[in-house]
Amino acid sequence: MKTQHNLYHSVVSIIFLTLFAGLASAAQRTVCYRVKLADERTNCATPSEAGARRPCNAGGYTDAVGHYIE
């Protein structure tokens, strides 16, 4: 009888631990990333020009922050 009682408690403990571990892994997460756009602009300022706010990077990528997308 003692062995059955211990086995019952072991099984119940494993079930509860499995359930609570599943809840902990389902917590909300915040993901941060940077978006870059392919830069195919022409006829705009280059990075070496003084006062260029958003210079061209022809053939490269540029940060999406601050760009207007149509």
Biopython code that builds the backbone (N, CA, C, O; Angstrom):
import numpy as np
from Bio.PDB.StructureBuilder import StructureBuilder

atoms = [
    (1, "MET", "N", (0.824, -1.199, 0.000)),
    (1, "MET", "CA", (0.000, 0.000, 0.000)),
    (1, "MET", "C", (0.865, 1.259, 0.000)),
    (1, "MET", "O", (0.542, 2.253, -0.651)),
    (2, "LYS", "N", (1.963, 1.197, 0.738)),
    (2, "LYS", "CA", (2.858, 2.357, 0.830)),
    (2, "LYS", "C", (3.471, 2.662, -0.538)),
    (2, "LYS", "O", (3.628, 3.830, -0.895)),
    (3, "THR", "N", (3.816, 1.636, -1.299)),
    (3, "THR", "CA", (4.411, 1.825, -2.622)),
    (3, "THR", "C", (3.410, 2.463, -3.574)),
    (3, "THR", "O", (3.780, 3.358, -4.334)),
    (4, "GLN", "N", (2.169, 2.035, -3.555)),
    (4, "GLN", "CA", (1.137, 2.624, -4.402)),
    (4, "GLN", "C", (0.930, 4.094, -4.061)),
    (4, "GLN", "O", (0.760, 4.929, -4.950)),
    (5, "HIS", "N", (0.945, 4.406, -2.767)),
    (5, "HIS", "CA", (0.757, 5.780, -2.309)),
    (5, "HIS", "C", (1.894, 6.671, -2.832)),
    (5, "HIS", "O", (1.642, 7.778, -3.308)),
    (6, "ASN", "N", (3.130, 6.196, -2.745)),
    (6, "ASN", "CA", (4.282, 6.968, -3.236)),
    (6, "ASN", "C", (4.238, 7.125, -4.754)),
    (6, "ASN", "O", (4.563, 8.186, -5.286)),
    (7, "LEU", "N", (3.834, 6.062, -5.443)),
    (7, "LEU", "CA", (3.724, 6.124, -6.895)),
    (7, "LEU", "C", (2.656, 7.141, -7.310)),
    (7, "LEU", "O", (2.855, 7.910, -8.252)),
    (8, "TYR", "N", (1.528, 7.139, -6.604)),
    (8, "TYR", "CA", (0.448, 8.093, -6.886)),
    (8, "TYR", "C", (0.949, 9.523, -6.728)),
    (8, "TYR", "O", (0.697, 10.363, -7.592)),
    (9, "HIS", "N", (1.652, 9.811, -5.642)),
    (9, "HIS", "CA", (2.177, 11.167, -5.410)),
    (9, "HIS", "C", (3.214, 11.548, -6.468)),
    (9, "HIS", "O", (3.278, 12.704, -6.887)),
    (10, "SER", "N", (4.012, 10.596, -6.893)),
    (10, "SER", "CA", (5.008, 10.870, -7.927)),
    (10, "SER", "C", (4.332, 11.230, -9.250)),
    (10, "SER", "O", (4.730, 12.186, -9.915)),
    (11, "VAL", "N", (3.323, 10.473, -9.623)),
    (11, "VAL", "CA", (2.619, 10.726, -10.873)),
    (11, "VAL", "C", (1.910, 12.071, -10.827)),
    (11, "VAL", "O", (1.974, 12.834, -11.791)),
    (12, "VAL", "N", (1.238, 12.373, -9.728)),
    (12, "VAL", "CA", (0.542, 13.654, -9.588)),
    (12, "VAL", "C", (1.538, 14.811, -9.634)),
    (12, "VAL", "O", (1.262, 15.845, -10.242)),
    (13, "SER", "N", (2.682, 14.641, -8.999)),
    (13, "SER", "CA", (3.711, 15.692, -9.005)),
    (13, "SER", "C", (4.223, 15.934, -10.413)),
    (13, "SER", "O", (4.405, 17.083, -10.814)),
    (14, "ILE", "N", (4.457, 14.873, -11.167)),
    (14, "ILE", "CA", (4.948, 15.020, -12.536)),
    (14, "ILE", "C", (3.919, 15.724, -13.408)),
    (14, "ILE", "O", (4.276, 16.564, -14.233)),
    (15, "ILE", "N", (2.658, 15.390, -13.233)),
    (15, "ILE", "CA", (1.593, 16.030, -14.014)),
    (15, "ILE", "C", (1.540, 17.528, -13.714)),
    (15, "ILE", "O", (1.476, 18.340, -14.637)),
    (16, "PHE", "N", (1.568, 17.896, -12.449)),
    (16, "PHE", "CA", (1.525, 19.321, -12.093)),
    (16, "PHE", "C", (2.755, 20.065, -12.597)),
    (16, "PHE", "O", (2.633, 21.183, -13.099)),
    (17, "LEU", "N", (3.922, 19.474, -12.476)),
    (17, "LEU", "CA", (5.134, 20.132, -12.963)),
    (17, "LEU", "C", (5.078, 20.327, -14.474)),
    (17, "LEU", "O", (5.499, 21.366, -14.983)),
    (18, "THR", "N", (4.563, 19.343, -15.186)),
    (18, "THR", "CA", (4.442, 19.460, -16.641)),
    (18, "THR", "C", (3.476, 20.575, -17.019)),
    (18, "THR", "O", (3.756, 21.353, -17.930)),
    (19, "LEU", "N", (2.354, 20.658, -16.336)),
    (19, "LEU", "CA", (1.374, 21.699, -16.636)),
    (19, "LEU", "C", (1.922, 23.092, -16.355)),
    (19, "LEU", "O", (1.759, 23.998, -17.172)),
    (20, "PHE", "N", (2.563, 23.267, -15.216)),
    (20, "PHE", "CA", (3.074, 24.591, -14.863)),
    (20, "PHE", "C", (4.266, 24.984, -15.720)),
    (20, "PHE", "O", (4.456, 26.168, -16.002)),
    (21, "ALA", "N", (5.068, 24.024, -16.138)),
    (21, "ALA", "CA", (6.190, 24.336, -17.032)),
    (21, "ALA", "C", (5.650, 24.811, -18.378)),
    (21, "ALA", "O", (6.226, 25.710, -18.991)),
    (22, "GLY", "N", (4.557, 24.223, -18.839)),
    (22, "GLY", "CA", (3.942, 24.646, -20.094)),
    (22, "GLY", "C", (3.400, 26.056, -20.001)),
    (22, "GLY", "O", (3.501, 26.820, -20.962)),
    (23, "LEU", "N", (2.830, 26.416, -18.871)),
    (23, "LEU", "CA", (2.308, 27.777, -18.704)),
    (23, "LEU", "C", (3.429, 28.801, -18.680)),
    (23, "LEU", "O", (3.281, 29.896, -19.222)),
    (24, "ALA", "N", (4.535, 28.460, -18.066)),
    (24, "ALA", "CA", (5.650, 29.401, -17.988)),
    (24, "ALA", "C", (6.247, 29.654, -19.365)),
    (24, "ALA", "O", (6.677, 30.772, -19.649)),
    (25, "SER", "N", (6.281, 28.652, -20.215)),
    (25, "SER", "CA", (6.871, 28.844, -21.535)),
    (25, "SER", "C", (5.923, 29.576, -22.487)),
    (25, "SER", "O", (6.350, 30.007, -23.558)),
    (26, "ALA", "N", (4.659, 29.726, -22.124)),
    (26, "ALA", "CA", (3.689, 30.404, -22.982)),
    (26, "ALA", "C", (3.559, 31.886, -22.641)),
    (26, "ALA", "O", (2.615, 32.536, -23.091)),
    (27, "ALA", "N", (4.475, 32.427, -21.864)),
    (27, "ALA", "CA", (4.414, 33.830, -21.475)),
    (27, "ALA", "C", (4.638, 34.730, -22.690)),
    (27, "ALA", "O", (5.289, 34.319, -23.650)),
    (28, "GLN", "N", (4.109, 35.944, -22.658)),
    (28, "GLN", "CA", (4.295, 36.899, -23.751)),
    (28, "GLN", "C", (5.750, 37.298, -23.845)),
    (28, "GLN", "O", (6.452, 37.388, -22.838)),
    (29, "ARG", "N", (6.192, 37.536, -25.063)),
    (29, "ARG", "CA", (7.565, 37.949, -25.279)),
    (29, "ARG", "C", (7.583, 39.197, -26.165)),
    (29, "ARG", "O", (6.693, 39.400, -26.991)),
    (30, "THR", "N", (8.594, 40.012, -25.981)),
    (30, "THR", "CA", (8.787, 41.196, -26.806)),
    (30, "THR", "C", (9.979, 40.940, -27.715)),
    (30, "THR", "O", (11.049, 40.546, -27.249)),
    (31, "VAL", "N", (9.798, 41.161, -28.998)),
    (31, "VAL", "CA", (10.867, 40.938, -29.958)),
    (31, "VAL", "C", (11.236, 42.286, -30.579)),
    (31, "VAL", "O", (10.369, 43.010, -31.067)),
    (32, "CYS", "N", (12.509, 42.609, -30.557)),
    (32, "CYS", "CA", (12.983, 43.856, -31.150)),
    (32, "CYS", "C", (13.870, 43.535, -32.348)),
    (32, "CYS", "O", (14.658, 42.590, -32.308)),
    (33, "TYR", "N", (13.741, 44.309, -33.396)),
    (33, "TYR", "CA", (14.561, 44.104, -34.578)),
    (33, "TYR", "C", (14.635, 45.404, -35.363)),
    (33, "TYR", "O", (13.860, 46.329, -35.123)),
    (34, "ARG", "N", (15.564, 45.468, -36.297)),
    (34, "ARG", "CA", (15.717, 46.635, -37.155)),
    (34, "ARG", "C", (15.356, 46.238, -38.571)),
    (34, "ARG", "O", (15.833, 45.223, -39.078)),
    (35, "VAL", "N", (14.517, 47.031, -39.208)),
    (35, "VAL", "CA", (14.111, 46.779, -40.590)),
    (35, "VAL", "C", (14.986, 47.622, -41.507)),
    (35, "VAL", "O", (15.159, 48.823, -41.298)),
    (36, "LYS", "N", (15.530, 46.973, -42.517)),
    (36, "LYS", "CA", (16.321, 47.689, -43.519)),
    (36, "LYS", "C", (15.663, 47.496, -44.874)),
    (36, "LYS", "O", (15.153, 46.418, -45.180)),
    (37, "LEU", "N", (15.678, 48.535, -45.674)),
    (37, "LEU", "CA", (15.087, 48.508, -47.010)),
    (37, "LEU", "C", (16.194, 48.534, -48.057)),
    (37, "LEU", "O", (17.224, 49.182, -47.868)),
    (38, "ALA", "N", (15.974, 47.822, -49.167)),
    (38, "ALA", "CA", (16.910, 47.914, -50.292)),
    (38, "ALA", "C", (16.832, 49.333, -50.838)),
    (38, "ALA", "O", (15.743, 49.850, -51.086)),
    (39, "ASP", "N", (17.967, 49.947, -51.021)),
    (39, "ASP", "CA", (18.012, 51.347, -51.468)),
    (39, "ASP", "C", (18.253, 51.395, -52.967)),
    (39, "ASP", "O", (19.368, 51.169, -53.437)),
    (40, "GLU", "N", (17.189, 51.693, -53.717)),
    (40, "GLU", "CA", (17.292, 51.796, -55.170)),
    (40, "GLU", "C", (17.024, 53.220, -55.632)),
    (40, "GLU", "O", (16.698, 53.443, -56.798)),
    (41, "ARG", "N", (17.158, 54.181, -54.733)),
    (41, "ARG", "CA", (16.907, 55.575, -55.093)),
    (41, "ARG", "C", (17.998, 56.093, -56.023)),
    (41, "ARG", "O", (19.146, 55.654, -55.968)),
    (42, "THR", "N", (17.622, 57.013, -56.856)),
    (42, "THR", "CA", (18.582, 57.676, -57.738)),
    (42, "THR", "C", (18.381, 59.179, -57.606)),
    (42, "THR", "O", (17.348, 59.639, -57.120)),
    (43, "ASN", "N", (19.360, 59.923, -58.035)),
    (43, "ASN", "CA", (19.257, 61.376, -58.043)),
    (43, "ASN", "C", (19.065, 61.963, -56.644)),
    (43, "ASN", "O", (18.289, 62.904, -56.476)),
    (44, "CYS", "N", (19.738, 61.441, -55.667)),
    (44, "CYS", "CA", (19.652, 62.008, -54.318)),
    (44, "CYS", "C", (21.059, 62.196, -53.754)),
    (44, "CYS", "O", (22.042, 61.753, -54.348)),
    (45, "ALA", "N", (21.140, 62.840, -52.633)),
    (45, "ALA", "CA", (22.429, 63.185, -52.033)),
    (45, "ALA", "C", (23.222, 61.935, -51.645)),
    (45, "ALA", "O", (22.649, 60.901, -51.301)),
    (46, "THR", "N", (24.530, 62.048, -51.706)),
    (46, "THR", "CA", (25.406, 60.958, -51.263)),
    (46, "THR", "C", (25.815, 61.206, -49.815)),
    (46, "THR", "O", (25.682, 62.331, -49.333)),
    (47, "PRO", "N", (26.300, 60.209, -49.119)),
    (47, "PRO", "CA", (26.690, 60.412, -47.711)),
    (47, "PRO", "C", (27.792, 61.446, -47.514)),
    (47, "PRO", "O", (27.922, 62.016, -46.431)),
    (48, "SER", "N", (28.592, 61.692, -48.565)),
    (48, "SER", "CA", (29.693, 62.652, -48.416)),
    (48, "SER", "C", (29.240, 64.108, -48.553)),
    (48, "SER", "O", (30.005, 65.017, -48.231)),
    (49, "GLU", "N", (28.013, 64.345, -49.023)),
    (49, "GLU", "CA", (27.521, 65.717, -49.178)),
    (49, "GLU", "C", (27.074, 66.285, -47.838)),
    (49, "GLU", "O", (26.397, 65.613, -47.061)),
    (50, "ALA", "N", (27.459, 67.525, -47.580)),
    (50, "ALA", "CA", (27.093, 68.178, -46.325)),
    (50, "ALA", "C", (25.589, 68.422, -46.268)),
    (50, "ALA", "O", (24.988, 68.859, -47.249)),
    (51, "GLY", "N", (24.988, 68.141, -45.127)),
    (51, "GLY", "CA", (23.576, 68.410, -44.910)),
    (51, "GLY", "C", (22.629, 67.358, -45.466)),
    (51, "GLY", "O", (21.415, 67.558, -45.451)),
    (52, "ALA", "N", (23.149, 66.256, -45.949)),
    (52, "ALA", "CA", (22.295, 65.200, -46.502)),
    (52, "ALA", "C", (21.573, 64.496, -45.353)),
    (52, "ALA", "O", (22.210, 63.859, -44.515)),
    (53, "ARG", "N", (20.248, 64.612, -45.315)),
    (53, "ARG", "CA", (19.478, 64.006, -44.227)),
    (53, "ARG", "C", (19.255, 62.517, -44.437)),
    (53, "ARG", "O", (19.353, 61.725, -43.500)),
    (54, "ARG", "N", (18.955, 62.143, -45.677)),
    (54, "ARG", "CA", (18.769, 60.728, -46.007)),
    (54, "ARG", "C", (19.545, 60.425, -47.283)),
    (54, "ARG", "O", (18.967, 60.367, -48.369)),
    (55, "PRO", "N", (20.847, 60.235, -47.151)),
    (55, "PRO", "CA", (21.659, 60.020, -48.355)),
    (55, "PRO", "C", (21.372, 58.666, -49.011)),
    (55, "PRO", "O", (20.900, 57.735, -48.358)),
    (56, "CYS", "N", (21.662, 58.576, -50.299)),
    (56, "CYS", "CA", (21.487, 57.322, -51.036)),
    (56, "CYS", "C", (22.577, 56.329, -50.659)),
    (56, "CYS", "O", (23.703, 56.699, -50.327)),
    (57, "ASN", "N", (22.210, 55.080, -50.720)),
    (57, "ASN", "CA", (23.160, 53.987, -50.556)),
    (57, "ASN", "C", (22.854, 53.007, -51.683)),
    (57, "ASN", "O", (22.442, 51.872, -51.443)),
    (58, "ALA", "N", (23.063, 53.465, -52.912)),
    (58, "ALA", "CA", (22.667, 52.696, -54.098)),
    (58, "ALA", "C", (23.245, 51.293, -54.068)),
    (58, "ALA", "O", (24.447, 51.106, -53.881)),
    (59, "GLY", "N", (22.376, 50.312, -54.255)),
    (59, "GLY", "CA", (22.789, 48.915, -54.248)),
    (59, "GLY", "C", (22.929, 48.328, -52.858)),
    (59, "GLY", "O", (23.201, 47.135, -52.722)),
    (60, "GLY", "N", (22.750, 49.132, -51.824)),
    (60, "GLY", "CA", (22.880, 48.649, -50.451)),
    (60, "GLY", "C", (21.547, 48.690, -49.727)),
    (60, "GLY", "O", (20.485, 48.640, -50.347)),
    (61, "TYR", "N", (21.617, 48.782, -48.427)),
    (61, "TYR", "CA", (20.410, 48.823, -47.592)),
    (61, "TYR", "C", (20.455, 50.050, -46.699)),
    (61, "TYR", "O", (21.529, 50.535, -46.344)),
    (62, "THR", "N", (19.279, 50.546, -46.338)),
    (62, "THR", "CA", (19.178, 51.705, -45.462)),
    (62, "THR", "C", (18.122, 51.432, -44.390)),
    (62, "THR", "O", (17.177, 50.681, -44.632)),
    (63, "ASP", "N", (18.274, 52.030, -43.218)),
    (63, "ASP", "CA", (17.297, 51.843, -42.142)),
    (63, "ASP", "C", (15.929, 52.337, -42.574)),
    (63, "ASP", "O", (15.826, 53.349, -43.267)),
    (64, "ALA", "N", (14.879, 51.635, -42.174)),
    (64, "ALA", "CA", (13.515, 52.009, -42.544)),
    (64, "ALA", "C", (12.972, 53.142, -41.688)),
    (64, "ALA", "O", (11.936, 53.721, -42.016)),
    (65, "VAL", "N", (13.646, 53.464, -40.609)),
    (65, "VAL", "CA", (13.151, 54.501, -39.695)),
    (65, "VAL", "C", (13.148, 55.847, -40.407)),
    (65, "VAL", "O", (14.162, 56.273, -40.960)),
    (66, "GLY", "N", (11.991, 56.514, -40.388)),
    (66, "GLY", "CA", (11.880, 57.832, -40.955)),
    (66, "GLY", "C", (11.566, 57.894, -42.437)),
    (66, "GLY", "O", (11.393, 58.986, -42.978)),
    (67, "HIS", "N", (11.485, 56.761, -43.104)),
    (67, "HIS", "CA", (11.180, 56.755, -44.537)),
    (67, "HIS", "C", (9.677, 56.716, -44.769)),
    (67, "HIS", "O", (8.922, 56.117, -44.005)),
    (68, "TYR", "N", (9.271, 57.368, -45.839)),
    (68, "TYR", "CA", (7.872, 57.281, -46.274)),
    (68, "TYR", "C", (7.808, 56.213, -47.359)),
    (68, "TYR", "O", (8.590, 56.237, -48.310)),
    (69, "ILE", "N", (6.885, 55.286, -47.214)),
    (69, "ILE", "CA", (6.760, 54.183, -48.166)),
    (69, "ILE", "C", (5.449, 54.312, -48.911)),
    (69, "ILE", "O", (4.393, 54.466, -48.297)),
    (70, "GLU", "N", (5.508, 54.250, -50.225)),
    (70, "GLU", "CA", (4.302, 54.357, -51.052)),
    (70, "GLU", "C", (3.902, 52.996, -51.560)),
    (70, "GLU", "O", (2.909, 52.871, -52.277)),
]
sb = StructureBuilder()
sb.init_structure("model")
sb.init_model(0)
sb.init_chain("A")
sb.init_seg("    ")
for serial, (resi, resn, name, xyz) in enumerate(atoms, 1):
    if name == "N":
        sb.init_residue(resn, " ", resi, " ")
    sb.init_atom(name, np.array(xyz, "f"), 0.0, 1.0, " ", f" {name:<3s}", serial, name[0])
structure = sb.get_structure()
